[in-house]
Amino acid sequence: MTVLVLVTALLLGLAAVGGSYYYSSVLLVPNHSEPRYYDEVFAVNDRGGVRSVTLAENEGTLRPGVWDLRWTTEFSGSAQIGEILGRSDGKVERRLLGGATPPIGSRVRVNNDVWGAGNPRTAFGLDFSEVMVPTELGPAKAWYVGPPAGIEPDTWVIGVHGHNASYTETLRMIGPVHRAGMASLSVSYRNDRDAPGSADGLHHLGDSEWRDVESAMRMALGNGAKRFVLYGYSMGGAVVGQLLARSALASKVAAVVLDSPVVSWSKTLTFQAEQRGLPTFLVPIAKTISSWRAGLDFDRFDLAERPPTVKPETLLLHGDADRTVPVTAARELAWAAGRLNWPLRYTEVQGAGHVALWNHDRASYERTVTDFITNSVAAAGR
């Protein structure tokens, strides 16, 4: 009986370690595989100039706002879908706002990366340059968009994307930033498709990626920049937090915008385990394994408990329907901001999911961001 108990305990322990190692790999190993296409196009209509597409009803196709519709057939393509025009028999009809027309029968997916297959010119009609940022590991690709004609490019907004994403994720910010009269630089960082890999080939969750953003800042300073706005999405928030805590250039940051950011990896991992139906006792094991594999100190990422050295004016944006990064962590940071002497403004959007606040209400989002950036940079320049 004792042997059976010991064997059972050993097997359970091995299973826990194995599951935790797998969870650690999901977190640390870069994954740039092609996404799956779950939905199908049932019909495409054009009634009096109003184009529409009919899809199966599900959580993704019923979300309000503006979304990217991407498909794969013999020829892949993408379009933007907007308001719901009708629902019946388990199907939903949505307005086609722009882009190509999806073939009937094609497999599609709905995602928040609107214009993800485009660039600043196709999305906003803005001229842009593909530039290479000289990082310590080698050149990393970025988009540069200058300010409107007649304005000196002395304030640069640097867009920092999230986990396993691409600098194209920051495309939505470029229009509002340009209207605010500033230059923008959307950067890639180590282990991206468009950037060099790290020596160990692993994500460091912001612990080393911040140095690539710092490299972008150094390049910008050599090209006329005097101050910066850092704009982080999801894990990009953790990258920005580490730069503010550890970079010699942090004092050059006039303002920060954080969209659905990771402000605590420990809380995020526990939340993600709950969302996936995994036992939360695996989280400490997965953290220990990740610390061993990538040399991470998870406590360093908790901005409420370990705030950065430099705390510029910050706009923190989060949706209460986020199922990837917990909104509760954002609320806790906003609540702690007064104690931390951190000038932080918090905006929570009801019904918005992860990095989907722009999609949920584009006009309100862009107005909020533009006003914040304009006022914060003006105050920093006085």
Contacts in CASP RR format, 6 or more apart in sequence:
PFRMAT RR
TARGET T0000
AUTHOR 0000-0000-0000
METHOD contacts of the structure
MODEL  1
MTVLVLVTALLLGLAAVGGSYYYSSVLLVPNHSEPRYYDEVFAVNDRGGV
RSVTLAENEGTLRPGVWDLRWTTEFSGSAQIGEILGRSDGKVERRLLGGA
TPPIGSRVRVNNDVWGAGNPRTAFGLDFSEVMVPTELGPAKAWYVGPPAG
IEPDTWVIGVHGHNASYTETLRMIGPVHRAGMASLSVSYRNDRDAPGSAD
GLHHLGDSEWRDVESAMRMALGNGAKRFVLYGYSMGGAVVGQLLARSALA
SKVAAVVLDSPVVSWSKTLTFQAEQRGLPTFLVPIAKTISSWRAGLDFDR
FDLAERPPTVKPETLLLHGDADRTVPVTAARELAWAAGRLNWPLRYTEVQ
GAGHVALWNHDRASYERTVTDFITNSVAAAGR
16 281 0 8 1.000
16 282 0 8 1.000
16 285 0 8 1.000
17 285 0 8 1.000
17 289 0 8 1.000
19 282 0 8 1.000
19 286 0 8 1.000
20 282 0 8 1.000
20 285 0 8 1.000
20 286 0 8 1.000
20 288 0 8 1.000
20 289 0 8 1.000
21 286 0 8 1.000
21 289 0 8 1.000
23 269 0 8 1.000
23 273 0 8 1.000
23 278 0 8 1.000
23 282 0 8 1.000
23 283 0 8 1.000
23 286 0 8 1.000
24 286 0 8 1.000
24 289 0 8 1.000
24 290 0 8 1.000
24 293 0 8 1.000
27 203 0 8 1.000
27 205 0 8 1.000
27 269 0 8 1.000
27 286 0 8 1.000
27 290 0 8 1.000
28 202 0 8 1.000
28 203 0 8 1.000
28 205 0 8 1.000
28 290 0 8 1.000
28 293 0 8 1.000
28 294 0 8 1.000
29 201 0 8 1.000
29 202 0 8 1.000
29 203 0 8 1.000
30 164 0 8 1.000
30 191 0 8 1.000
30 192 0 8 1.000
30 201 0 8 1.000
30 202 0 8 1.000
30 203 0 8 1.000
31 164 0 8 1.000
32 164 0 8 1.000
32 192 0 8 1.000
32 193 0 8 1.000
35 109 0 8 1.000
35 111 0 8 1.000
36 109 0 8 1.000
37 70 0 8 1.000
37 71 0 8 1.000
37 72 0 8 1.000
37 107 0 8 1.000
37 108 0 8 1.000
37 109 0 8 1.000
38 107 0 8 1.000
38 109 0 8 1.000
39 55 0 8 1.000
39 56 0 8 1.000
39 58 0 8 1.000
39 61 0 8 1.000
39 107 0 8 1.000
39 108 0 8 1.000
39 109 0 8 1.000
39 110 0 8 1.000
40 55 0 8 1.000
40 56 0 8 1.000
40 105 0 8 1.000
40 106 0 8 1.000
40 107 0 8 1.000
40 108 0 8 1.000
41 53 0 8 1.000
41 54 0 8 1.000
41 55 0 8 1.000
41 71 0 8 1.000
41 102 0 8 1.000
41 103 0 8 1.000
41 104 0 8 1.000
41 105 0 8 1.000
41 106 0 8 1.000
41 108 0 8 1.000
42 54 0 8 1.000
42 55 0 8 1.000
42 56 0 8 1.000
42 91 0 8 1.000
42 104 0 8 1.000
42 105 0 8 1.000
43 53 0 8 1.000
43 54 0 8 1.000
43 93 0 8 1.000
43 104 0 8 1.000
44 51 0 8 1.000
44 52 0 8 1.000
44 53 0 8 1.000
44 54 0 8 1.000
44 96 0 8 1.000
44 101 0 8 1.000
44 102 0 8 1.000
44 104 0 8 1.000
45 51 0 8 1.000
45 52 0 8 1.000
45 53 0 8 1.000
45 54 0 8 1.000
45 93 0 8 1.000
46 52 0 8 1.000
50 85 0 8 1.000
50 95 0 8 1.000
51 95 0 8 1.000
51 96 0 8 1.000
51 98 0 8 1.000
51 101 0 8 1.000
52 85 0 8 1.000
52 93 0 8 1.000
52 94 0 8 1.000
52 95 0 8 1.000
52 96 0 8 1.000
53 69 0 8 1.000
53 79 0 8 1.000
53 81 0 8 1.000
53 93 0 8 1.000
53 94 0 8 1.000
53 96 0 8 1.000
53 102 0 8 1.000
54 91 0 8 1.000
54 92 0 8 1.000
54 93 0 8 1.000
54 94 0 8 1.000
55 61 0 8 1.000
55 91 0 8 1.000
55 92 0 8 1.000
55 94 0 8 1.000
55 108 0 8 1.000
55 110 0 8 1.000
56 90 0 8 1.000
56 91 0 8 1.000
56 92 0 8 1.000
57 87 0 8 1.000
57 90 0 8 1.000
57 91 0 8 1.000
57 92 0 8 1.000
60 67 0 8 1.000
60 110 0 8 1.000
61 92 0 8 1.000
61 94 0 8 1.000
61 110 0 8 1.000
62 84 0 8 1.000
62 92 0 8 1.000
63 110 0 8 1.000
63 356 0 8 1.000
63 359 0 8 1.000
63 360 0 8 1.000
64 83 0 8 1.000
64 84 0 8 1.000
64 360 0 8 1.000
65 82 0 8 1.000
65 83 0 8 1.000
65 359 0 8 1.000
65 360 0 8 1.000
65 361 0 8 1.000
65 362 0 8 1.000
66 80 0 8 1.000
66 81 0 8 1.000
66 82 0 8 1.000
66 97 0 8 1.000
66 114 0 8 1.000
66 359 0 8 1.000
66 362 0 8 1.000
67 80 0 8 1.000
67 81 0 8 1.000
67 82 0 8 1.000
67 110 0 8 1.000
67 111 0 8 1.000
67 112 0 8 1.000
67 114 0 8 1.000
67 359 0 8 1.000
68 78 0 8 1.000
68 79 0 8 1.000
68 80 0 8 1.000
68 81 0 8 1.000
68 110 0 8 1.000
68 111 0 8 1.000
68 112 0 8 1.000
68 113 0 8 1.000
68 114 0 8 1.000
68 115 0 8 1.000
68 116 0 8 1.000
68 117 0 8 1.000
69 78 0 8 1.000
69 79 0 8 1.000
69 80 0 8 1.000
69 81 0 8 1.000
69 96 0 8 1.000
69 102 0 8 1.000
69 108 0 8 1.000
69 109 0 8 1.000
69 110 0 8 1.000
70 76 0 8 1.000
70 77 0 8 1.000
70 78 0 8 1.000
70 108 0 8 1.000
70 109 0 8 1.000
70 111 0 8 1.000
70 117 0 8 1.000
71 77 0 8 1.000
71 78 0 8 1.000
71 102 0 8 1.000
71 103 0 8 1.000
71 106 0 8 1.000
71 107 0 8 1.000
71 108 0 8 1.000
71 109 0 8 1.000
72 106 0 8 1.000
72 107 0 8 1.000
73 103 0 8 1.000
73 105 0 8 1.000
73 106 0 8 1.000
73 107 0 8 1.000
77 100 0 8 1.000
77 102 0 8 1.000
77 117 0 8 1.000
78 99 0 8 1.000
78 100 0 8 1.000
78 116 0 8 1.000
78 117 0 8 1.000
79 96 0 8 1.000
79 97 0 8 1.000
79 98 0 8 1.000
79 99 0 8 1.000
79 100 0 8 1.000
79 101 0 8 1.000
79 102 0 8 1.000
80 96 0 8 1.000
80 97 0 8 1.000
80 98 0 8 1.000
80 99 0 8 1.000
80 114 0 8 1.000
80 115 0 8 1.000
81 94 0 8 1.000
81 95 0 8 1.000
81 96 0 8 1.000
81 97 0 8 1.000
81 110 0 8 1.000
82 94 0 8 1.000
82 95 0 8 1.000
82 96 0 8 1.000
82 97 0 8 1.000
83 94 0 8 1.000
83 95 0 8 1.000
84 92 0 8 1.000
84 93 0 8 1.000
84 94 0 8 1.000
85 93 0 8 1.000
85 94 0 8 1.000
85 95 0 8 1.000
86 92 0 8 1.000
86 93 0 8 1.000
87 93 0 8 1.000
102 108 0 8 1.000
112 354 0 8 1.000
112 355 0 8 1.000
112 356 0 8 1.000
112 358 0 8 1.000
112 359 0 8 1.000
113 165 0 8 1.000
113 168 0 8 1.000
113 169 0 8 1.000
113 171 0 8 1.000
114 123 0 8 1.000
114 171 0 8 1.000
114 172 0 8 1.000
114 358 0 8 1.000
114 359 0 8 1.000
115 122 0 8 1.000
115 123 0 8 1.000
115 168 0 8 1.000
115 171 0 8 1.000
115 172 0 8 1.000
116 168 0 8 1.000
116 169 0 8 1.000
116 171 0 8 1.000
117 168 0 8 1.000
118 168 0 8 1.000
118 171 0 8 1.000
119 128 0 8 1.000
119 143 0 8 1.000
119 168 0 8 1.000
119 171 0 8 1.000
120 126 0 8 1.000
120 127 0 8 1.000
120 128 0 8 1.000
120 143 0 8 1.000
120 145 0 8 1.000
120 171 0 8 1.000
120 174 0 8 1.000
120 175 0 8 1.000
121 127 0 8 1.000
121 128 0 8 1.000
123 171 0 8 1.000
123 174 0 8 1.000
123 175 0 8 1.000
124 174 0 8 1.000
124 175 0 8 1.000
124 178 0 8 1.000
126 145 0 8 1.000
126 174 0 8 1.000
126 175 0 8 1.000
126 178 0 8 1.000
127 145 0 8 1.000
127 146 0 8 1.000
128 143 0 8 1.000
128 144 0 8 1.000
128 145 0 8 1.000
128 146 0 8 1.000
129 143 0 8 1.000
129 144 0 8 1.000
130 141 0 8 1.000
130 142 0 8 1.000
130 143 0 8 1.000
130 144 0 8 1.000
131 141 0 8 1.000
131 142 0 8 1.000
131 143 0 8 1.000
131 144 0 8 1.000
131 185 0 8 1.000
131 219 0 8 1.000
132 139 0 8 1.000
132 140 0 8 1.000
132 141 0 8 1.000
132 142 0 8 1.000
133 139 0 8 1.000
133 140 0 8 1.000
133 141 0 8 1.000
133 142 0 8 1.000
133 187 0 8 1.000
133 188 0 8 1.000
133 212 0 8 1.000
133 215 0 8 1.000
133 216 0 8 1.000
133 219 0 8 1.000
134 215 0 8 1.000
134 219 0 8 1.000
135 189 0 8 1.000
135 190 0 8 1.000
135 195 0 8 1.000
135 196 0 8 1.000
135 211 0 8 1.000
135 212 0 8 1.000
135 215 0 8 1.000
136 211 0 8 1.000
136 212 0 8 1.000
136 215 0 8 1.000
137 190 0 8 1.000
137 195 0 8 1.000
137 196 0 8 1.000
137 197 0 8 1.000
137 198 0 8 1.000
137 212 0 8 1.000
138 196 0 8 1.000
139 196 0 8 1.000
140 187 0 8 1.000
140 188 0 8 1.000
140 189 0 8 1.000
140 190 0 8 1.000
140 192 0 8 1.000
140 194 0 8 1.000
140 195 0 8 1.000
140 196 0 8 1.000
140 212 0 8 1.000
140 215 0 8 1.000
140 216 0 8 1.000
141 167 0 8 1.000
141 188 0 8 1.000
141 194 0 8 1.000
141 195 0 8 1.000
142 167 0 8 1.000
142 185 0 8 1.000
142 186 0 8 1.000
142 187 0 8 1.000
142 188 0 8 1.000
142 216 0 8 1.000
143 167 0 8 1.000
143 174 0 8 1.000
143 184 0 8 1.000
143 185 0 8 1.000
143 186 0 8 1.000
144 183 0 8 1.000
144 184 0 8 1.000
144 185 0 8 1.000
145 174 0 8 1.000
145 177 0 8 1.000
145 178 0 8 1.000
145 183 0 8 1.000
145 184 0 8 1.000
145 185 0 8 1.000
146 153 0 8 1.000
146 178 0 8 1.000
146 183 0 8 1.000
146 184 0 8 1.000
147 153 0 8 1.000
147 155 0 8 1.000
147 178 0 8 1.000
147 181 0 8 1.000
147 182 0 8 1.000
147 183 0 8 1.000
148 178 0 8 1.000
148 181 0 8 1.000
151 181 0 8 1.000
153 182 0 8 1.000
153 183 0 8 1.000
153 223 0 8 1.000
153 224 0 8 1.000
153 225 0 8 1.000
154 224 0 8 1.000
154 225 0 8 1.000
154 226 0 8 1.000
154 227 0 8 1.000
155 181 0 8 1.000
155 182 0 8 1.000
155 183 0 8 1.000
155 225 0 8 1.000
155 226 0 8 1.000
155 227 0 8 1.000
155 228 0 8 1.000
155 229 0 8 1.000
155 254 0 8 1.000
155 377 0 8 1.000
156 182 0 8 1.000
156 183 0 8 1.000
156 184 0 8 1.000
156 185 0 8 1.000
156 217 0 8 1.000
156 220 0 8 1.000
156 225 0 8 1.000
156 227 0 8 1.000
156 228 0 8 1.000
156 229 0 8 1.000
157 173 0 8 1.000
157 177 0 8 1.000
157 182 0 8 1.000
157 183 0 8 1.000
157 184 0 8 1.000
157 185 0 8 1.000
157 228 0 8 1.000
157 229 0 8 1.000
157 230 0 8 1.000
157 231 0 8 1.000
157 373 0 8 1.000
158 184 0 8 1.000
158 185 0 8 1.000
158 186 0 8 1.000
158 187 0 8 1.000
158 213 0 8 1.000
158 216 0 8 1.000
158 217 0 8 1.000
158 220 0 8 1.000
158 228 0 8 1.000
158 229 0 8 1.000
158 230 0 8 1.000
158 231 0 8 1.000
159 167 0 8 1.000
159 170 0 8 1.000
159 173 0 8 1.000
159 184 0 8 1.000
159 185 0 8 1.000
159 186 0 8 1.000
159 187 0 8 1.000
159 230 0 8 1.000
159 231 0 8 1.000
159 232 0 8 1.000
159 233 0 8 1.000
160 170 0 8 1.000
160 187 0 8 1.000
160 189 0 8 1.000
160 213 0 8 1.000
160 230 0 8 1.000
160 231 0 8 1.000
160 232 0 8 1.000
160 233 0 8 1.000
160 236 0 8 1.000
160 237 0 8 1.000
160 239 0 8 1.000
160 240 0 8 1.000
161 167 0 8 1.000
161 168 0 8 1.000
161 169 0 8 1.000
161 170 0 8 1.000
161 186 0 8 1.000
161 188 0 8 1.000
161 232 0 8 1.000
161 233 0 8 1.000
161 234 0 8 1.000
161 235 0 8 1.000
161 236 0 8 1.000
162 169 0 8 1.000
162 232 0 8 1.000
162 233 0 8 1.000
162 234 0 8 1.000
162 235 0 8 1.000
162 236 0 8 1.000
162 237 0 8 1.000
162 239 0 8 1.000
162 355 0 8 1.000
163 203 0 8 1.000
163 205 0 8 1.000
163 234 0 8 1.000
163 235 0 8 1.000
164 203 0 8 1.000
165 233 0 8 1.000
165 234 0 8 1.000
166 188 0 8 1.000
166 192 0 8 1.000
166 193 0 8 1.000
166 194 0 8 1.000
167 186 0 8 1.000
167 187 0 8 1.000
167 188 0 8 1.000
167 192 0 8 1.000
167 194 0 8 1.000
168 186 0 8 1.000
169 233 0 8 1.000
169 355 0 8 1.000
170 186 0 8 1.000
170 231 0 8 1.000
170 232 0 8 1.000
170 233 0 8 1.000
171 186 0 8 1.000
172 358 0 8 1.000
173 184 0 8 1.000
173 186 0 8 1.000
173 231 0 8 1.000
173 257 0 8 1.000
173 369 0 8 1.000
174 184 0 8 1.000
174 186 0 8 1.000
175 366 0 8 1.000
176 366 0 8 1.000
176 369 0 8 1.000
176 370 0 8 1.000
176 373 0 8 1.000
177 184 0 8 1.000
177 229 0 8 1.000
177 231 0 8 1.000
177 370 0 8 1.000
177 373 0 8 1.000
178 184 0 8 1.000
179 370 0 8 1.000
180 370 0 8 1.000
180 373 0 8 1.000
180 374 0 8 1.000
180 377 0 8 1.000
182 229 0 8 1.000
182 373 0 8 1.000
182 377 0 8 1.000
183 225 0 8 1.000
185 216 0 8 1.000
185 220 0 8 1.000
187 212 0 8 1.000
187 213 0 8 1.000
187 216 0 8 1.000
188 194 0 8 1.000
188 195 0 8 1.000
188 212 0 8 1.000
189 195 0 8 1.000
189 209 0 8 1.000
189 212 0 8 1.000
189 213 0 8 1.000
189 239 0 8 1.000
190 196 0 8 1.000
190 197 0 8 1.000
190 198 0 8 1.000
190 208 0 8 1.000
190 209 0 8 1.000
190 212 0 8 1.000
191 197 0 8 1.000
191 198 0 8 1.000
191 201 0 8 1.000
191 202 0 8 1.000
191 203 0 8 1.000
195 212 0 8 1.000
198 204 0 8 1.000
198 208 0 8 1.000
200 293 0 8 1.000
200 294 0 8 1.000
202 293 0 8 1.000
202 294 0 8 1.000
203 209 0 8 1.000
203 294 0 8 1.000
204 294 0 8 1.000
204 295 0 8 1.000
204 296 0 8 1.000
205 235 0 8 1.000
205 238 0 8 1.000
205 262 0 8 1.000
205 265 0 8 1.000
205 294 0 8 1.000
205 296 0 8 1.000
205 301 0 8 1.000
206 235 0 8 1.000
206 236 0 8 1.000
206 238 0 8 1.000
206 239 0 8 1.000
206 242 0 8 1.000
206 301 0 8 1.000
207 242 0 8 1.000
207 294 0 8 1.000
207 295 0 8 1.000
207 296 0 8 1.000
207 297 0 8 1.000
207 300 0 8 1.000
207 301 0 8 1.000
209 236 0 8 1.000
209 239 0 8 1.000
209 242 0 8 1.000
210 239 0 8 1.000
210 240 0 8 1.000
210 241 0 8 1.000
210 242 0 8 1.000
210 243 0 8 1.000
210 246 0 8 1.000
210 247 0 8 1.000
211 247 0 8 1.000
213 230 0 8 1.000
213 239 0 8 1.000
213 240 0 8 1.000
213 243 0 8 1.000
214 243 0 8 1.000
214 247 0 8 1.000
214 248 0 8 1.000
214 249 0 8 1.000
217 225 0 8 1.000
217 228 0 8 1.000
217 247 0 8 1.000
217 249 0 8 1.000
217 252 0 8 1.000
218 249 0 8 1.000
220 228 0 8 1.000
221 249 0 8 1.000
221 252 0 8 1.000
226 252 0 8 1.000
227 252 0 8 1.000
227 253 0 8 1.000
227 254 0 8 1.000
227 377 0 8 1.000
227 380 0 8 1.000
227 381 0 8 1.000
228 252 0 8 1.000
228 253 0 8 1.000
228 254 0 8 1.000
229 253 0 8 1.000
229 254 0 8 1.000
229 255 0 8 1.000
229 256 0 8 1.000
229 257 0 8 1.000
229 373 0 8 1.000
229 376 0 8 1.000
229 377 0 8 1.000
230 240 0 8 1.000
230 243 0 8 1.000
230 244 0 8 1.000
230 253 0 8 1.000
230 255 0 8 1.000
230 256 0 8 1.000
230 257 0 8 1.000
231 256 0 8 1.000
231 257 0 8 1.000
231 259 0 8 1.000
232 239 0 8 1.000
232 240 0 8 1.000
232 256 0 8 1.000
232 257 0 8 1.000
232 258 0 8 1.000
232 259 0 8 1.000
232 261 0 8 1.000
233 259 0 8 1.000
233 260 0 8 1.000
233 261 0 8 1.000
233 355 0 8 1.000
234 259 0 8 1.000
234 260 0 8 1.000
234 261 0 8 1.000
234 262 0 8 1.000
234 324 0 8 1.000
234 325 0 8 1.000
234 354 0 8 1.000
234 355 0 8 1.000
235 262 0 8 1.000
236 261 0 8 1.000
236 262 0 8 1.000
237 258 0 8 1.000
237 261 0 8 1.000
237 262 0 8 1.000
237 263 0 8 1.000
238 261 0 8 1.000
238 262 0 8 1.000
238 263 0 8 1.000
238 265 0 8 1.000
238 301 0 8 1.000
240 256 0 8 1.000
240 258 0 8 1.000
240 261 0 8 1.000
241 303 0 8 1.000
241 308 0 8 1.000
242 300 0 8 1.000
242 301 0 8 1.000
242 308 0 8 1.000
243 249 0 8 1.000
243 250 0 8 1.000
243 253 0 8 1.000
244 250 0 8 1.000
244 253 0 8 1.000
244 256 0 8 1.000
244 308 0 8 1.000
244 309 0 8 1.000
244 310 0 8 1.000
244 311 0 8 1.000
244 312 0 8 1.000
245 300 0 8 1.000
245 306 0 8 1.000
245 307 0 8 1.000
245 308 0 8 1.000
245 309 0 8 1.000
245 310 0 8 1.000
246 309 0 8 1.000
250 308 0 8 1.000
250 309 0 8 1.000
250 310 0 8 1.000
251 310 0 8 1.000
253 310 0 8 1.000
253 312 0 8 1.000
254 312 0 8 1.000
254 313 0 8 1.000
254 376 0 8 1.000
254 377 0 8 1.000
254 380 0 8 1.000
254 381 0 8 1.000
255 312 0 8 1.000
255 313 0 8 1.000
255 314 0 8 1.000
255 315 0 8 1.000
255 372 0 8 1.000
255 373 0 8 1.000
255 376 0 8 1.000
255 377 0 8 1.000
255 380 0 8 1.000
256 312 0 8 1.000
256 313 0 8 1.000
256 314 0 8 1.000
256 315 0 8 1.000
257 314 0 8 1.000
257 315 0 8 1.000
257 317 0 8 1.000
257 369 0 8 1.000
257 372 0 8 1.000
257 373 0 8 1.000
258 314 0 8 1.000
258 315 0 8 1.000
258 316 0 8 1.000
258 317 0 8 1.000
259 317 0 8 1.000
259 355 0 8 1.000
259 357 0 8 1.000
259 358 0 8 1.000
260 317 0 8 1.000
260 318 0 8 1.000
260 319 0 8 1.000
260 322 0 8 1.000
260 324 0 8 1.000
260 325 0 8 1.000
260 353 0 8 1.000
260 354 0 8 1.000
260 355 0 8 1.000
260 356 0 8 1.000
260 357 0 8 1.000
261 316 0 8 1.000
261 318 0 8 1.000
261 325 0 8 1.000
261 330 0 8 1.000
262 268 0 8 1.000
262 301 0 8 1.000
262 325 0 8 1.000
262 329 0 8 1.000
263 301 0 8 1.000
263 302 0 8 1.000
263 303 0 8 1.000
263 304 0 8 1.000
263 329 0 8 1.000
263 330 0 8 1.000
263 333 0 8 1.000
264 301 0 8 1.000
264 302 0 8 1.000
264 303 0 8 1.000
264 304 0 8 1.000
264 329 0 8 1.000
265 298 0 8 1.000
265 301 0 8 1.000
265 302 0 8 1.000
266 283 0 8 1.000
266 287 0 8 1.000
266 298 0 8 1.000
266 299 0 8 1.000
266 301 0 8 1.000
266 302 0 8 1.000
267 302 0 8 1.000
267 326 0 8 1.000
267 328 0 8 1.000
267 329 0 8 1.000
268 324 0 8 1.000
268 325 0 8 1.000
268 326 0 8 1.000
268 329 0 8 1.000
269 283 0 8 1.000
269 286 0 8 1.000
269 287 0 8 1.000
270 280 0 8 1.000
270 283 0 8 1.000
271 325 0 8 1.000
271 326 0 8 1.000
271 328 0 8 1.000
271 329 0 8 1.000
272 324 0 8 1.000
273 279 0 8 1.000
273 280 0 8 1.000
273 282 0 8 1.000
273 283 0 8 1.000
274 280 0 8 1.000
275 323 0 8 1.000
275 324 0 8 1.000
287 296 0 8 1.000
287 298 0 8 1.000
290 296 0 8 1.000
290 298 0 8 1.000
291 297 0 8 1.000
291 298 0 8 1.000
299 305 0 8 1.000
299 306 0 8 1.000
300 306 0 8 1.000
303 333 0 8 1.000
304 329 0 8 1.000
304 332 0 8 1.000
304 333 0 8 1.000
304 336 0 8 1.000
304 340 0 8 1.000
307 340 0 8 1.000
307 342 0 8 1.000
311 340 0 8 1.000
311 341 0 8 1.000
311 342 0 8 1.000
311 343 0 8 1.000
311 344 0 8 1.000
312 343 0 8 1.000
312 376 0 8 1.000
312 380 0 8 1.000
313 343 0 8 1.000
313 344 0 8 1.000
313 345 0 8 1.000
313 372 0 8 1.000
313 376 0 8 1.000
313 379 0 8 1.000
313 380 0 8 1.000
314 342 0 8 1.000
314 343 0 8 1.000
314 344 0 8 1.000
314 345 0 8 1.000
315 344 0 8 1.000
315 345 0 8 1.000
315 347 0 8 1.000
315 368 0 8 1.000
315 369 0 8 1.000
315 372 0 8 1.000
315 376 0 8 1.000
316 330 0 8 1.000
316 333 0 8 1.000
316 334 0 8 1.000
316 344 0 8 1.000
316 345 0 8 1.000
316 346 0 8 1.000
316 347 0 8 1.000
317 347 0 8 1.000
317 348 0 8 1.000
317 349 0 8 1.000
317 357 0 8 1.000
317 365 0 8 1.000
317 368 0 8 1.000
317 369 0 8 1.000
318 325 0 8 1.000
318 327 0 8 1.000
318 330 0 8 1.000
318 331 0 8 1.000
318 346 0 8 1.000
318 347 0 8 1.000
318 348 0 8 1.000
318 349 0 8 1.000
318 357 0 8 1.000
319 327 0 8 1.000
319 348 0 8 1.000
319 349 0 8 1.000
319 350 0 8 1.000
319 351 0 8 1.000
319 352 0 8 1.000
319 353 0 8 1.000
319 354 0 8 1.000
319 356 0 8 1.000
319 357 0 8 1.000
319 360 0 8 1.000
320 327 0 8 1.000
320 348 0 8 1.000
320 349 0 8 1.000
320 350 0 8 1.000
320 351 0 8 1.000
320 352 0 8 1.000
321 350 0 8 1.000
321 351 0 8 1.000
321 352 0 8 1.000
321 353 0 8 1.000
322 352 0 8 1.000
322 353 0 8 1.000
322 354 0 8 1.000
323 353 0 8 1.000
323 354 0 8 1.000
324 354 0 8 1.000
325 354 0 8 1.000
327 348 0 8 1.000
330 346 0 8 1.000
330 348 0 8 1.000
331 346 0 8 1.000
331 348 0 8 1.000
333 344 0 8 1.000
334 344 0 8 1.000
334 346 0 8 1.000
336 342 0 8 1.000
337 343 0 8 1.000
337 344 0 8 1.000
337 346 0 8 1.000
338 344 0 8 1.000
345 372 0 8 1.000
347 368 0 8 1.000
349 357 0 8 1.000
349 360 0 8 1.000
349 361 0 8 1.000
349 365 0 8 1.000
351 360 0 8 1.000
352 359 0 8 1.000
352 360 0 8 1.000
352 361 0 8 1.000
353 360 0 8 1.000
357 365 0 8 1.000
358 365 0 8 1.000
358 366 0 8 1.000
END
